[in-house]
């Protein structure tokens, strides 16, 4: 890996973490750094951080409150799989919040949180008005569309960098193993929305436009209501 590439990634991370960087600009820098690190197979140790241990699995909790929190939790779960993390919803948490518990390397967990913030903001800006059932179907489509987009990104990474796919799969396997050791009784399930097909298709189209490189953070502002 070239020194110039590592320097670019470090510069973006430094910009994102600087206390004087505006929040929106910091999120764009983090998203761009994530995309470059994923595409080129870079981990924290490749950036000159001798104390980093990218193979160590950490745990992080994400509290999601407000409208459509269940659908947004599903979005978080979809993104976790795309960045080599594993996660589940803590059903013992209060009804007013959705609590997602994620497992992965610190780098992958940072990427997960950054992408979730960006995708959540994209939904805020692009969800059309409509009934609650219409918007719920839209959210299901949006999550599916983003999953498709990130799957294409991962396939492109595996094609451009031989061995990168195996590295990502290995990190995901370690995260899932740690999660199931900690929570051996976990069960998975899926929900399919067949009604409001137009809403689902519009949501999927918005999700497919999600840009992990950060351009999804730019543009007009919409609304997200209960």
Residue pairs with C-beta under 8 A, 6 or more apart in sequence:
1 40
1 41
1 42
1 46
5 36
5 40
5 42
6 42
6 46
6 47
6 48
8 36
9 33
9 36
9 37
9 42
9 47
10 47
10 48
12 29
12 30
12 32
12 33
12 36
13 29
13 30
13 33
13 47
15 21
15 25
15 26
15 29
16 26
16 27
16 29
16 30
16 33
17 26
18 26
21 29
24 217
27 114
27 117
27 118
27 121
27 214
27 217
28 214
28 217
28 218
29 214
30 110
30 114
31 114
31 115
31 118
31 212
31 213
31 214
31 217
32 213
32 214
34 83
34 110
34 111
34 114
34 115
34 212
35 153
35 212
35 213
35 214
36 42
37 43
37 107
37 111
38 83
38 111
38 153
38 154
38 157
38 168
38 212
39 153
39 156
39 157
39 160
39 161
40 161
40 164
41 157
41 161
41 163
41 164
41 167
43 52
43 54
43 105
43 107
44 52
44 54
44 105
44 106
44 107
45 52
45 53
45 54
52 106
52 107
54 105
54 106
54 107
54 171
55 105
55 171
55 174
56 105
56 106
57 103
57 104
57 105
57 174
57 175
57 178
58 103
58 104
58 105
58 106
58 109
59 101
59 102
59 103
59 178
59 182
60 101
60 102
60 104
60 109
60 112
60 113
61 90
61 99
61 100
61 101
61 102
62 76
62 99
62 100
62 101
62 102
62 113
62 116
63 93
63 97
63 98
63 99
64 72
64 73
64 76
64 97
64 98
64 99
64 100
65 96
65 97
65 98
66 224
67 224
67 225
67 226
68 135
68 136
68 139
68 224
69 97
69 98
70 98
71 136
71 139
71 140
71 143
72 98
72 120
72 123
72 139
73 89
73 98
73 100
74 139
74 140
74 143
75 116
75 119
75 120
75 123
75 139
75 142
75 143
75 146
76 87
76 100
76 102
76 112
76 116
77 87
77 88
77 89
77 100
78 143
78 146
78 147
78 150
79 112
79 115
79 116
79 119
79 146
79 150
80 86
80 87
80 100
80 102
80 104
80 112
81 147
81 172
82 115
82 147
82 150
82 151
82 153
82 154
83 104
83 108
83 111
83 112
83 115
83 150
84 104
84 105
84 108
84 168
84 169
84 171
84 172
84 175
85 102
85 103
85 104
85 108
85 109
85 112
85 172
85 175
86 102
86 103
86 104
86 172
86 175
86 176
86 178
86 179
87 100
87 101
87 102
87 103
87 179
88 100
88 101
88 179
88 183
88 186
89 98
89 99
89 100
89 101
90 99
90 100
90 101
93 99
101 179
102 109
102 112
103 175
103 176
103 178
103 179
103 182
104 112
104 171
104 175
105 171
105 175
108 171
108 175
115 212
118 210
118 212
118 214
118 216
118 217
119 146
119 207
119 210
119 216
121 216
121 217
122 206
122 209
122 210
122 216
122 217
123 139
123 142
123 206
123 224
124 221
124 222
124 223
124 224
125 219
125 220
125 221
125 222
126 206
126 222
127 135
127 138
127 139
127 142
127 203
127 206
127 222
127 223
127 224
128 138
128 202
128 222
129 223
130 138
130 199
132 226
133 195
133 196
134 196
134 199
135 199
136 193
136 196
137 193
137 195
137 196
137 197
137 199
137 200
137 203
138 196
138 199
138 200
138 202
138 203
138 206
139 203
140 191
140 192
140 193
140 200
140 203
141 193
141 199
141 200
141 201
141 202
141 203
141 204
141 205
141 206
141 207
142 203
142 204
142 206
142 207
143 203
143 207
144 200
144 203
144 204
144 207
145 203
145 204
145 205
145 206
145 207
145 208
145 209
145 210
146 207
146 208
146 210
147 207
148 204
148 207
148 208
149 207
149 208
149 209
149 210
149 212
150 210
150 212
153 212
154 165
154 168
157 164
157 165
157 168
158 164
158 165
158 168
179 186
180 186
193 200
209 216
210 216
